[in-house]
Amino acid sequence: MRHGMRKTKLGRSHNHQIALRRNLAFALIRNGKITTTLAKAKLVQPVVEKLITMAKKGAAAPESEKQRYVSNLTSFFTSGQNQRNFEELGKAQAKERKTAVRKARETGETRSIPSLATPRPVEKLLEEIAPAYASRDGGYTRIMKLGHRLGDNAQMAILSLV
């Protein structure tokens, strides 16, 4: 029995659910609006709301505490599959990356290496989205029902930033 289990599974394994939430949140932050099924929209809406709230707190925090919020936001987008970005590269690309990492550590510049840099959705959250919602206390997203999809009759919806 699933007493007290609030999250819907959507017929996916645990890792697939996490990847689905991460990918939908990334798409919404990048594009501002996504079209998906109603169940998926309801699944990702609280995740995006919490990310925006965390970004607002990080943007308002003093510099000494800001890094904590940035690392929490970064861990959402870079855990799991994204940590293994460079493990599947060929030998030549791996050597190039090692030299780039070595050079970046010597100079202190981490922006040129994708795995060490802050992901773009985190930058967008902190620099664009958080200031836009600074005066808003919640309700950063909206779900608009569209109708049913042809083929499987799934209820479709648009999830957008307000």
C-alpha positions in Angstrom: 0.0 0.0 0.0 1.1 3.6 -0.7 -0.3 5.3 2.4 1.2 8.8 2.8 3.1 8.7 -0.4 2.5 12.0 -2.0 4.6 11.9 -5.2 3.3 10.3 -8.3 5.5 7.7 -9.9 4.3 8.2 -13.6 5.3 4.6 -14.3 9.0 5.3 -14.0 11.9 4.1 -11.9 13.3 6.3 -9.2 16.3 7.5 -11.3 14.1 8.1 -14.3 11.7 10.2 -12.1 14.6 12.4 -10.9 15.9 12.8 -14.4 12.5 13.7 -15.7 12.1 16.4 -13.0 15.5 17.8 -13.6 15.0 17.9 -17.4 11.6 19.6 -17.2 12.8 22.1 -14.7 15.8 22.9 -16.9 13.5 23.3 -19.9 11.2 25.6 -18.0 14.0 27.8 -16.7 15.6 28.0 -20.1 12.5 28.7 -22.2 10.0 30.2 -19.7 7.3 27.9 -20.9 6.9 24.2 -21.7 4.0 22.0 -23.0 3.7 18.7 -21.3 1.1 16.4 -19.8 -0.8 17.7 -16.8 0.6 15.0 -14.5 4.2 16.0 -15.4 3.4 19.7 -15.0 2.0 19.0 -11.6 5.1 16.9 -10.7 7.7 19.6 -11.7 5.8 22.7 -10.5 6.8 22.5 -6.8 10.4 21.7 -7.8 10.7 24.9 -9.9 9.0 26.9 -7.2 11.5 25.8 -4.6 14.4 26.4 -7.1 13.2 30.0 -7.7 12.8 30.6 -3.9 16.3 29.3 -3.3 17.6 31.6 -6.0 15.8 34.6 -4.5 17.4 33.8 -1.1 20.8 33.4 -2.8 20.5 36.7 -4.7 19.6 38.6 -1.5 22.2 36.9 0.6 25.5 38.5 1.5 28.6 37.4 -0.5 29.8 35.2 2.4 26.6 33.1 2.2 25.9 33.3 -1.5 28.1 30.4 -2.4 26.0 28.0 -0.3 22.9 28.8 -2.3 24.8 28.6 -5.6 26.2 25.1 -4.7 22.7 23.9 -3.7 21.3 25.0 -7.0 24.2 23.6 -8.9 23.9 20.2 -7.2 20.3 19.9 -8.5 21.4 20.3 -12.1 24.7 18.5 -12.0 24.0 15.3 -10.0 23.5 12.0 -11.6 24.1 11.6 -15.3 25.7 15.1 -15.7 28.6 14.1 -13.4 29.6 11.5 -15.9 29.8 14.0 -18.8 33.5 13.4 -19.5 33.8 9.7 -18.5 32.5 8.6 -21.9 34.8 10.8 -23.9 37.4 9.4 -26.2 41.1 9.3 -25.1 42.0 12.4 -27.2 39.2 14.4 -25.7 40.0 13.2 -22.2 43.6 14.4 -22.6 42.5 17.8 -23.9 40.2 18.1 -20.9 42.9 17.1 -18.4 45.2 19.8 -19.8 42.4 22.4 -19.7 41.7 21.4 -16.1 45.4 21.7 -15.2 45.6 25.1 -16.9 42.4 26.3 -15.2 43.7 25.3 -11.8 47.0 27.2 -12.4 45.2 30.3 -13.5 42.2 30.0 -11.2 39.8 30.4 -14.1 37.0 27.8 -13.9 34.5 29.2 -16.4 36.2 27.6 -19.4 35.6 24.1 -18.1 31.9 23.0 -18.2 32.1 20.6 -15.3 33.7 23.2 -13.0 31.6 26.2 -14.1 28.2 27.1 -12.7 25.5 25.6 -15.0 23.7 28.1 -17.2 20.3 27.5 -15.6 21.7 28.4 -12.2 23.1 31.6 -13.6 19.8 32.4 -15.3 18.0 31.7 -12.0 20.3 34.0 -10.0 20.7 36.8 -12.5 17.4 37.0 -14.4 14.6 35.1 -12.7 15.3 35.8 -9.0 15.3 39.6 -9.5 12.2 39.5 -11.5 10.3 37.7 -8.7 11.9 39.6 -5.8 8.7 41.2 -4.7 6.6 38.1 -5.2 6.1 35.7 -2.3 5.3 32.6 -4.3 3.2 31.3 -7.2 6.0 31.8 -9.8 4.5 29.3 -12.2 1.1 28.7 -13.8 -0.5 25.6 -15.3 -3.0 26.1 -18.1 -4.9 23.1 -19.3 -4.9 22.6 -23.1 -7.1 19.6 -23.8 -6.4 16.0 -24.7 -3.6 14.7 -26.9 -4.5 12.8 -30.0 -3.4 9.2 -29.8 -3.4 8.4 -26.1 -5.9 11.1 -24.9 -3.5 12.4 -22.3 -4.5 15.7 -20.7 -2.0 18.3 -21.9 -1.0 21.5 -20.1 1.3 24.5 -20.5 3.6 25.2 -17.5 4.9 28.7 -17.6 6.6 31.2 -15.5 4.2 34.0 -14.4 
